[in-house]
Amino acid sequence: MAITKKNNGKYQVRVYVGYDHITGKRKTKYATCETMREARLKEAQILTDVETGELIPEWDKPKEQKHYTFDEAFYEWFDIYSRQGRSDATVAKTKYYFEHYLLKPELFGGLYLERMTRIDTQRRVNQFIPKYVESKTMISYANMVLKWAYDHEEIACDDNPLEHIQMVQAKKAKKRETKFYDERQVKLFEKGIEEYFKNEPMFHAIYTLLLRTGMRVGELLGLKWENIDFANDVLILNGRMTFATGSKKYEPGLKNGDTQRSIEFDKVVHNKLKVWQHEKRLSSFAIGSPMSDDDFVFNVSRTCVQSTIYKFYDWYNENHKTQLPKLNIHGFRHTHASLLLSSGVDIKKVSERLGHKDITITANIYADVTPKARREVADKFSEIMGDNA
């Protein structure tokens, strides 16, 4: 502490009041007085206030809590969440969940956090969860926001009601009768698309690639001509299209976090791609815009790929005695993997071809592969036991 006379004739009082607990820097209280007598009296007053606790440094004062709505807490939380190294697709999907569901008035939109009671929150959750297949995932994101708010000193929130609710049954995803094709159905399918897409080489190439490489549709739509090595019949996958918000967006890298993956392809794929490349090159020259290696091989949407194959199914089943079940796009990936596994291909090789991060992912998804594989297991056990057929 000290009293100093300034050039203007006034007296400055300086009294040490403690250390900032966060920065560790020494903090001092200042005051300016007209006379030395006033300065000494002010100095004594400040010292007394510090000793009695009446003078509380700013860093020791309890922070004033703000009355946040769920929406306000979300936007502050999301600003941090979106800068933690997650992929653009994950961030976009999270934002989509909030803007289309969680921030609606029927759920948590506009609610003040300190007014969210356990009973009211339970009621809202009970009404929301049975409506959607991914509802529990969405609630888990809401829980992240409330947990962040509860741990934040400046936000008025004494409890996180989502940590005390009882989960009800979410809507079950519609179970598909057929998840993949067997060998007979695959041959019928390829014969069918040969006929149906004889004048549409792009779609013929699309469904041939999906079936014969097992690649994801996002990888297919992110494929560029520079990614195709025709000399060695290899695809170099290093990007993908994402569809988190309903519109497609190209992202470098793959879904599992790898920068790239190679997939060898056969002569059938080679020929379909070459036919489409030739057709594309002719049409590009016709409009005065020559093809570039950086162009996407298939410039269509995922919705188009899905709707077109359903039109094929309708045509096929109307014109053929043997019916083909309707697979979704991902069903071709399942078909590819299932046929390889049931034919005895090592699961590690299949896992690498599919681009799974861990072999256990492949094992869990394809544990129950095909009726043929299940029959082989049963017959093998019978063989071990020495049963006579």
N, C-alpha and C positions, 0 to 999 in steps of 0.2 A: 504494500500500500504506500501511496505517496501523494503529495500535493505539489503541483508544479505551477509556477506563474508563467503565463503565456505572453507572447509579444503584444497582444492586444490589451494587456493589463488584467485579464481575468485569470481565475485560478481553476486548474483542472484537478479533480479528485480521481485517483485510480486505486481500486480495492480488488484484490484477488478473491475470487469466490469459488474456486474449485477447478476440476478438470472435466472436460467433455469425455463421457464414458465411451463414446464411439470413436472419436478421432484421437483421444489422448492428449489433446492440446490444452494448455493452461487458459482459463477464461477469466476475464477481468471486467468489473463493473466501472463505468466512467460517469462523471458528473461535472458540470461547469458552474462555478459560482462567481459572484461579483467581488467578494472580499475574502481574505484569509480566514476571518472568523466564521463566515458562512461555510467555507470549505471544510473547516475542522468539524463543524457541527454535522455537515453532510456525511463526512467520513465516518463519524461515530454512529450516525443513524444507519448507514449501510452495513457496518460491522454488526450492529445489534440485530438488524433484520436477517442477516445470514445466520447468526447464532440461534435466533429464535425460530428459524424456518419460515419466516414471512417472505423472505426473498428466495424464490425458487428459480434456479437457472432454467432456461428454455428446454435444455435437453433432459431435465429431470421432471418437467411437467407432464402429466398424463396427456396423451394425444386425444384430441377431440374426435370422437367417433362420428363418422358420416353415415347418414341414413340412405344406404344404397338400395336400389332396386336390383332384382336378379339380372336384368338387362345390363345395367351399369357394371355390375360385378363381372358379368360374362365378358364384356368388351375389354376390361382391364386384364382379366385372366387370359383371354385369347391372344392379346398382344404379346404376352410372354410365351404362351404355348406355341404360337406360330413361329417363334424364333429359336426353337430348341432342336433344330436339325431334322425335323420330320419332313417327309416328302410332300411336295405340293399337293399330291392327290389326297393324302391323309388329312392335311390341313383343310383342304377344300371340302372334304366329306364331313369333317367335324363342324365346320361353319354351316354347311347345309343342314345338318341335324338340328342345330340351334335355330337357324332362321326359319325353317319350315315346320318345326315341331316344338322344341323346348321353350322358345320365346313367345309362343302363342299364349293369349290370355287364358285359354282353357287349361294350360299347364302352369308355367312359372312366369310368363311374361307380365311385367309391370308390378310384380309383388315386391314389397319391402322385405328385406331379409329378416329383420327383427320381428316381423309379424307373421312369419311362416311357422305355423304350429305343426306338430307331428300329426294331429288328427286330420287337419285340412290337407296336408301333403300326402298322407296315406290315401285319402279319398281321391285326390287328383291322379295319383299313380295307379290306383285301382281301375280308374276309368280309361287311362291311357294305355297301359301295358297290353291288354288283350287285343288292341286294334292293329298292332304291327309286329312283324316277325323280329325286327331289330330293336324293339322298344327297350329291352333291358340294357342293350349297348348304349342307347341314347341316355337312359337314366344314369348310367355310370359316368357319362360326361357331365351331366348336371351335378352329380355328386362331387366331381373334381372342382367345379366352380364354387360350390358351397363350402367345401373343405378349405379352399384357398381363402374365401371370405372369412371363415371362422378363425383361421390362423392369422388373419391380418388385423393388426391392432387398430387401424383407423376405420374399420368398417363395423358398424353396429350389427353384430350377429353373435348371439350368445350360445347358439346351438346349431348343429347341422342335422335337420330333421330327417334327411335321407339316410343317415346312418342308423336310424331306428325303425325304418319301415319294414313291413313284411311283403315280399315279392309274390305277386299272383302269377298265374300261368300266362305266358306270352302267346301271341298268335303263332300257330305252327305253320311252318312253310309247307306249301303244297307238295306232297310227295309224288315224284315222277315214277310212273310204272316202269319205264325203261330209262336207265341212266347211260347205257352204252349199247352198241351193236355187237352181235357175235359175228363169227366169220362169214356165215351165210348172208346175214343182213348187210354186212359191209360190201360184199360183192354185188348184191342187188342195188345198193346205194350208188356205187361207182358206175354201174351200168346205166342207172337212171339219170345221173347228172350228165353222163356222156351224151345222152339223147336230149335231155331238157335244155342244156346249156350249149348245144352245138354251135349256136351263133352268138354266144356270149362268153368269149374266152376269159374275161376278167373273173366272172363268178365261178367258172369252171376251175380256174387256178386257185381261187380263194378256198373253196371247199376241199379241193385236193390237198392243199397245204395244211389246212386244219386237221384233216384226217390222217395224213401220212407223216406229219412231223410232230404232232402233239403240242404245237405252240399255242400260247394264249392268244385270244383275239386282239388284245391290246398290243401284243408283240407283232402280230400280223399287220395291223394297221399302222404300226410305227416303222415298218420295214421300208427301207429305201433301196434303190437299184444298186447303190454302192455296197450294200450289205450282202449282195448275192455274188458268190464266187462260182461262176458256171464252169470254170476249168476244173475245179476240184469238187463240184457239187456240194458246196457248204454255204449255209446261211450264218452270217455273223450278226447276232442280235445285240444291239447296244442302245436301244431306246424303245419306247412304247407310247401308245396313246392311252390317256386316262379319261374317265367319264364320270368323275365324282359328282359334278354339278349338272349332269345331263348333256353337256357339250364336250366334244373331244379336245384334248390338249396334249401336245407332244412333250414327253419328258425324257431326258437322257438317262441311261441306266435301266436296270430291270427291277421287277417287283420285289425280288428277294434281296435287293441291295447290291448285287453284283454289277460291275460295269458292262460286262458283255458275256455272251454264251454262244457256243458254236453248235449248229445242228447239221449233220450230214443228211442229204436227201437223195432219193433214188431217181432213176431215169424217168419215171412217170411224172414226178414233180418237175424235173428238169424240162421235159417237153412242154408241159402246160405253161410253165413260166416263159419259155421261149416263144410260144405262140402268142401269149398275152403281150410280151415285150414288143414283138413285131407289130401287132395290132396297135399298140399304144404309140409306137414310133411313127407309124403312118398317119394316125389321127393328129398327132402333135405337129407334124410337118404341114398337114392340111390347114391348120389354123395359124400357122406361122409362129409356133412356139415350140421349138425343138426340145426333146427330152433332155433332162440333166440327171447325172448320177445322184444328185441330192434330192430328186423328186421321190415322193412316196410311191411305192409300187401300186397300192390300192387306195385311191383317194375317195373313200366312201365312209359312211358312218356305221357304227356297230348296229344301230337299229335297222339300217338297210340290209346288212348281212343277215340279221336274224329274220326279218320279215320276208326276204327273198327265199330263204330256205323253207319257210313255212308254206309259201306258195308252191314250191317244188313238191312238198309232201302232199298237199291237196291234189295237185296234178297226178302225182304218181299213184296215189291210192284210188283215184277215180278211174285210172286207166290200166291198172294191173290187178290181177287176181290176188297175188300175195301182197299183203299190206306191210308198209314200213312205219314203225312207231315214230312219233315226232320227237326228235332230239333237239335240245337247245344247242347253242353254239359250243358251250363247254363240253357237251356230250361227245364231241369228236375227240377232244383231248382225253376224256375218260376211255373212249373206245381204243385209241392208240395205245395207251398205257396198259389197258386190260388185256389186249391181244398179245402184246409183247410179254407180259408177265405169265399169262397162261400158256405161252409157247416156250417158257423156260428161260427167257432172257434174265440175266442177273439183275436183281432189284436195284443195286447201286448204279448200274449203267442206265436203267430206266429213270432213276431219280435225277441223274446228271442231265439226261436228255430233256426231261421236263423242266429242269431249272428249279427244283426244290432245294431249299437251303439245307435241309437235313434229310437223311434217308428215312428217319422215323416218320416224316410227313408223308412220304410215299407209302410206307408200310401201313399207316393208319387209314389213309384214303382208300387204298386198294387191297385191304385185308380180305375183303370179300369180293374177289374179282369176277369170275365167270362160272356158270354152271359146269362147264367143262373142267375147270380147275378143281372145283369142289368134288366132282366125280372121280378125278384122278387121285385126290387125297384118300377118298374112301377105298378105291381099288388098291392103292398102295398099301394101306393098312391090312387089307384082306390078304395081299400077297405076303406081307411080313408074317402073318399068322399061319400061312401055309394052307389057306382054304382052297378047296377044289371047287371050281365053278361048275 
